[in-house]
Amino acid sequence: MNQLKNLLLLIISVGLLNSCYSFSGSSLTDEKTVQINEFPNNAAYVNPTLSQQFSTDIQNRFLQRTTLKGTKENPDILIEGEITDYSISPTTISSTTQQTTAGGTIQESQNKLTITVKVRYENKLHPELNFDRNYSDEAVFNSSLSQSDIEASQVKIATDRIINKIFNDIVANW
């Protein structure tokens, strides 16, 4: 009998807690629609696929992980911006060397990919939440990677991190 009472008390407690608190963690309560415009690549060094891929990835993040519906007319939320930096720079040169088959030596090194995106967020229902921010991230990789390998893997790492930051700033509002 005591076990039944405890079980009933637990069910009632969970029910009350669930009605008082949302476990989604989202600060988007009244917003129903979102418009995410294309993010043009205005960086000095242009990756030809970056603009389209970034724009598609950020749209997918919001449409798949929130209850927001995409729209092109009168959205509750507008997200737009531009890619302002895309650069690859050397970061380290190792003292480790490798012998080539031709008898030469190659010094190992690493490069860093940096991507910066400027984002303008407009919430028509809660204008106090509006912002203009720059988001930047990087991926460090071995300098032996080809340009196609960099664009296939390292760009995805950096842009996923940037999209996570944007998403968290808008949805979690932390």
ChimeraX attribute file (.defattr): number of C-alpha atoms within 10 A of each C-alpha:
attribute: neighborCount
match mode: 1-to-1
recipient: residues
	/A:1	6
	/A:2	7
	/A:3	8
	/A:4	9
	/A:5	10
	/A:6	11
	/A:7	12
	/A:8	11
	/A:9	12
	/A:10	12
	/A:11	12
	/A:12	12
	/A:13	12
	/A:14	11
	/A:15	11
	/A:16	11
	/A:17	12
	/A:18	11
	/A:19	9
	/A:20	9
	/A:21	9
	/A:22	9
	/A:23	8
	/A:24	10
	/A:25	11
	/A:26	14
	/A:27	14
	/A:28	18
	/A:29	8
	/A:30	9
	/A:31	17
	/A:32	15
	/A:33	18
	/A:34	24
	/A:35	21
	/A:36	22
	/A:37	16
	/A:38	18
	/A:39	23
	/A:40	17
	/A:41	22
	/A:42	14
	/A:43	16
	/A:44	11
	/A:45	12
	/A:46	15
	/A:47	13
	/A:48	10
	/A:49	10
	/A:50	19
	/A:51	17
	/A:52	13
	/A:53	16
	/A:54	23
	/A:55	19
	/A:56	15
	/A:57	15
	/A:58	23
	/A:59	19
	/A:60	14
	/A:61	14
	/A:62	20
	/A:63	16
	/A:64	11
	/A:65	10
	/A:66	14
	/A:67	14
	/A:68	18
	/A:69	15
	/A:70	17
	/A:71	15
	/A:72	11
	/A:73	9
	/A:74	11
	/A:75	21
	/A:76	19
	/A:77	24
	/A:78	19
	/A:79	23
	/A:80	17
	/A:81	20
	/A:82	20
	/A:83	23
	/A:84	20
	/A:85	19
	/A:86	21
	/A:87	15
	/A:88	16
	/A:89	12
	/A:90	14
	/A:91	15
	/A:92	14
	/A:93	13
	/A:94	10
	/A:95	9
	/A:96	10
	/A:97	13
	/A:98	12
	/A:99	10
	/A:100	9
	/A:101	7
	/A:102	6
	/A:103	8
	/A:104	9
	/A:105	12
	/A:106	11
	/A:107	11
	/A:108	15
	/A:109	17
	/A:110	16
	/A:111	18
	/A:112	18
	/A:113	22
	/A:114	19
	/A:115	21
	/A:116	20
	/A:117	26
	/A:118	16
	/A:119	18
	/A:120	15
	/A:121	20
	/A:122	22
	/A:123	19
	/A:124	15
	/A:125	12
	/A:126	13
	/A:127	11
	/A:128	9
	/A:129	13
	/A:130	16
	/A:131	15
	/A:132	12
	/A:133	13
	/A:134	16
	/A:135	17
	/A:136	20
	/A:137	18
	/A:138	20
	/A:139	19
	/A:140	18
	/A:141	17
	/A:142	15
	/A:143	18
	/A:144	12
	/A:145	13
	/A:146	10
	/A:147	9
	/A:148	9
	/A:149	11
	/A:150	19
	/A:151	17
	/A:152	11
	/A:153	12
	/A:154	20
	/A:155	22
	/A:156	17
	/A:157	17
	/A:158	19
	/A:159	25
	/A:160	17
	/A:161	16
	/A:162	22
	/A:163	22
	/A:164	13
	/A:165	14
	/A:166	21
	/A:167	16
	/A:168	14
	/A:169	15
	/A:170	22
	/A:171	17
	/A:172	13
	/A:173	13
	/A:174	9
